[in-house]
Amino acid sequence: MEVDAARPSQGSADGVLLLSAMYGEGHRRAAQAVGLALDALHPPLVHWEEDYFDFVDRRLNRLIARTYVLSVRHAPIAWRAFYRGTSQISPDSPLQRFLNSLGRHRLLEHVQTRQPRVVLNTFPTPAGVVSTLKERGRLDVPNLVVVTDYTVHSQWLHQHVDRYYVGSEAVREGLLRRGLPDESVLVTGIPVHPRFVQPPTREEALRHLGIDDRPTVLAMAGAYGMIGGFPRIVEELMAEDLDCQILAVAGRDPQLREALGQIPVKGRTKLVVFGFVQEMEYLYAACDFVFGKAGGLTVTEALSCHRPMLIYRPIPGQEQVNAAYIESAGAGTWVRQAEDLRQAFRRMCQDPGLWKGQADAARRIARPNAAADIAKDVAYWHGR
């Protein structure tokens, strides 16, 4: 779920160009987090953010973004096939060369006009485009990349990338096995908004939200409601009739919010429905655990707030790897079968020892200062 960010600095010579994309929201949130950390440096670094696919075609960008959401929601098997099919492609394959040509000339014009000293990418496609421009001698700026999931995928790997910032040691080791030089990969964590670095206390959050002090579940379907049948799932969880409350977030999907609001509330379980939320740190702080998908930024925000996850229906591909990372670290539970969901939910709600143990595991692997650490390294490249 996107949070508000400080207004990006206006682009100017010697600044930092942040290239993101709207697909899944997490890429933009990561760029915004780094931007805020660049603002906090002494002295701050001028920066500006661009949605890379606007250099390809702004109207087409919106269409593709909508198609991506629909494909993940309604055709996850097709998305999984695409993800797996591109996971090992060669950097010089026809497909990769095509991707590295998208928007290349307009990006070059933008860079020649604004003259950034550093380019930082939170989406894989622009990293490949900048790499190609460097290879051809058209650009001579550091090409830095923030990998926004806990996995290794060929789309992130390009010859002329100067630095990778990754979320875990496992991702670093995976990149080194792919042949990247040791000094090019830093384990920083995935950057999140500073609000998640020092979240409010549970008491402050409950008071701010005006909700009861009882076992609390934060249920999210993603920024665009990307868990199909989410209202029905929430209704099934409420049918357990547990003494708890569910904070259900619909994100940017007004139809989803309306559907959640129509769920009949009876028995002991309370339901509180939210639309798009800017102050997500209050919802994380108020809950005992998070229920939903396993987007890279959602996982990282939960870890930063030391909240375990009950993961269900992660997007095939990167989110399944994120889910496995959380499960293997003991920081959550991945429910793979629909028939197991209600039992897992009931156990999490009724066994505080379970989620408290998972919260301790989340605390151990959290890297909440990722944005600040990345900003310091960006400053190093900026000053070279």
N, C-alpha and C positions, 0 to 999 in steps of 0.2 A: 504494500500500500504506500503510495507516494506521500511524503510529507512536504510541507512548504520549505522553501530554501531562500536564502538571501538572494537578492537580485544579482545576477552575474555582472561582473565588471564589463564595461564596453571594450570591445576588441581594439587593440592598438599595437603598434610595433613593440617587439620584445615581450609580448605577453604569452600566455599559455592557451592554446586552442584545445578545448575539450570536445571530442567527437563521440556522441552517444546515438541511441536509436530508441524509438518508442515501443519496440516490440517487447511486451512483458513488463514494462515500467522499471524493472530493476536496473537496467543499464543507465537510464536517466537519473535514477536516485543515486547510483554510485558516482556519476559525474558531478551531481550537485553536492554530494558529500565532500568530494575532493576540492571542489570550488570553495566551499566554506572553509576548509582547512587551509587553502591558499590565502584566503582573506585573513586568516588568523596568524599567518606568519609575520615576523618582524624583520624587515618590512614586508607587507603583503605583496603577493604577485598578482599583477593584472591578468585576468582570464576571461574567457567567454565560451559559452557552450553552443554547439550546433547539432541539430539532428542530422546525421550524415546523409540520410536518404532524401532529405530535401535538396541535396546537390544532384541527386538522380532525377527526381521529379516529385514535387510537393504533393500534387493530387494523387499520383500513383502511390506515393508513400502511405497516404491515409488508407487507400484501398488495400494495399498489401498488409498493413497492420491489422485491418479488420479481418482480412482473409486468414491471417495467422491465428487470431483469436478464435475464429470459427473452426479452423482445422484442428486446433488443440482441443477445443470443447467437444466437437462432434465427430472428429475423425482421428483420434489419438494413434491408431494403428498406422495410418498413413504418415503421420508426423514421426513416429518411431522409425519407420522405414527410411525416411529422408535423413533423420539424425544419424542412424547407424550407417547409412550409405555414404555419408560424407565424413565420417569420423576418422577415416584413414586415407583420405585422398591426398595425392602428391601435390606439393606447392606448384608444380609446373603442369598439372593436369589441365585439360581444356576447360573444365568447369571452374577450377580455381582461377585460371587466367581470365575467364569471363567475369567472375565476381570482382576480381581486382581491377577491372576496367570500368565498373559502374560508377558514374559520377566523377571520374578521374579528372577530366578537363575542368569542370566547374570547381572542384576542390582546389586544383592547382591555381586557378584564377583567384580564389578566395585567399589562399595562403600568400600569393604574390602581392595581393592588395593589403592584407592585414599584417603580414610579416611576423607571425608568431615565432618565438625562439624555441618553443617546445610544442609538440603535439602529443596529447594523451588520449587514448582510445578506451572506451568502456564497452565497445561492440566489436566483433571480430572483422567485419567487412572493411571498415575504414583503415584498420591496421594493415590489411593486405594491400589496400590501394596506396597508402603512404609508403609501404615497403617497395612497391613496384616503382613509384616515382623516385625513390631514393636509388633504386637499382639502375634506373635509366639516367641518373644524374640530373633530374629535374628539381629535386629537393635535397637540402642538406640540413635537416633539423633532427633532433632526437625523436625517435618514434617509440613511445612508451605505451604499455598495454596493461589494463586492469582486467584480469580474468574474473568474471562475475559468478562463476559456479565452482563447486568443489570437484571438478573433473577436468580431464584433458581431452580436447577435441581438435582435430586438424584445422578447423576454421580459424583457430587462434594462432596457429603456427606460421610464421613468415620469416624469411631470411634476414630482412633488414629491420628487425625490431631490436632496440637497444636495451630495453628492460621490460621484464614481466613482473607484475605484482600479483601474487597468488594467495589463496585462502588457507592453505595447509601444506604441511611437509609432504603429504602424499602427492599433491598436485605438482609440487616442485620436483619430486623424484620422477614423476611421470614425464615431465618436460625434459629433464636431463636424459632420460632413456630415449627420448626422441632426437637426441643429438644437440640440444641447446647447450651453450657454454655455461659453466657453473656460475660465473659472475653476472649472468644476464637475468637470473631468477631470484627474486626476493620474496620470502614468506612474510607478508605484512598483515594478512587477513583481507577481507573484502570491506571496502569503506562504507560506513553508514553515517547518517546524520548525527551531529554531536548530541542531540537529545537522547540518543540511545546509549551514549557513553556514560552519562550521569542521569539516568531516568529518575522520576519521582519515586517516593516510597509508596508502598501499597496503600497505606492510610491516606496519603495525599491524593492518590489516584481515585480511590473509592469516593472520597469527598468531592473531588473535582467532577466526577461523572455522576454523582448523586445516586449511587447504587449500594446494595446491601453488602455487608461483610459476610460472605458465605463462599463455599467452593465455587470458583469462577473459571469458565472456559472461554477463551477467545477463539471464535470460529471464523475463518476467512476462506473465501473461494478465489482469492486473487483479485487484482485491481479491476479486471473486466469479467468477474464471475466465471472463471475458467474451469470450475468443477461442475460438470453437468449434473443436473438434478439436485443442486445444493439445498433448496428448500425442503425437498423430500428427505434428504439426509438429516437435516436439522430436526425435522419433525420426528424421525425415527429415534434420534437421540433423546428428544424430549419425552418420548413414550416410555423410556426407562423410569420416569417419575422419580428422579433422584433429587435430593435436597441440594440443588446447585443453581447457578444461573449461567446462561449462555449469552455472550456478547457476539452477535452475528453481524459481520461487516459485509455489506453489499458492494462496496467500492463505487466505481463509476457506472454501474448498471442500475438504472432506475427501475426497470422491470423486476430485477432480482430483489431490490429493496421492497417493492410492493408485494411480491410473492412471500417474502419472509414476514412481512407485516400481517399477512392473512393467515398465518399458522395459528390454529387455536391453542390458547394457553390454558391448560388445566392440570391439576395436580400440583406437585411441589416445585417443579422446574420452572424457573423464570426465564423469559426471553426478552432481551433488549436488542433492538435492531438499529444499526447505524448505516448511513450511506457512505459517501466519501469522507474520510477522516483525515484531518491534517495533523492532529496531535496524537499520533498513534502510540507515542511513548506512554500515555496514560492508560491505554487499553492493555498494553503489554504489562505494565506495572500492576494493574488491577487483577490480572488473571493468575491462575495457578499453572495452567499449561495452555499451549496453543494447538488448535485443531485445524488441519487443512493441508494445503499443498506444500511443496518444498522448493519454492523459488530461491535462488541464491541469496537475494537480499532479505527475503522473509526469514530464512534460516539464520542469517547473520544477525538480523535485528533481534530475533528470539535469543540467540546465544549471548548477545551483548547485554540483554536484560536478564540473563540467567533463567530463562524460561524453557522448560522441556517442550517437546512437540509430540503430538499424536498425528502422524502423517497418513493421509489417505488420498488415493488417486493422484500421486505425483505425475506430472507430464512425462510420458515415455522419453527416455534419453537423459538429459542433464538433470532433471529433477529426481529421477530414480537414483542417480548416483549421489545427489545431495542427500536423499533419504537414507541411503546405505551408509553414508558418512555419519549422519546423526545417530543412526541405530548402532553402528559399530563403536562409536564413542560412548555409548550408554546415555546419550542426552535426549533420548526419545524412543518412540515406538512406531514402527512402520506396519500398518495394517494392510495386508495384501488382498485379503478376501472380504467381500461384502458381509458374509455371514459372521465374520469375526469382529466387525466394527463395534456393535453394541456391547459385547462383552469387554472389549478393550477399553471402551469409553467408561463403562461402569467401574472397571477396576481402577482406572486413573482417578475417577472422582471419589471412590470410597477408600482408596489406599494412599493416604498422604505420604507414607514412607516411600512409595514408589516414585511419585513425582518429585519429592524432595531429593531423593538420590539422583534422579536424572537432572534436576536443577544444579546439583553440585558438579555433575559431569559437564553440563553446559558451561558453568563458570570456568572449569579447568581448560576448555578448548577455545573459549572466547578470545577474540583479539579486537577489542572495542576501539583501540587507538589506530586502526588501520589508516583512516583518512589522514591523520596527522603525520604518520610515518611516511605515507606516500608523498604527501605535500613536501616534506623535508627532502626526499630524494628528487622530486621534481625540481626543487630549488637548486639542488646540486647540478642537474643537467642544464638548468636555465643559466647557471653561472659559468658553465664551461666555455 
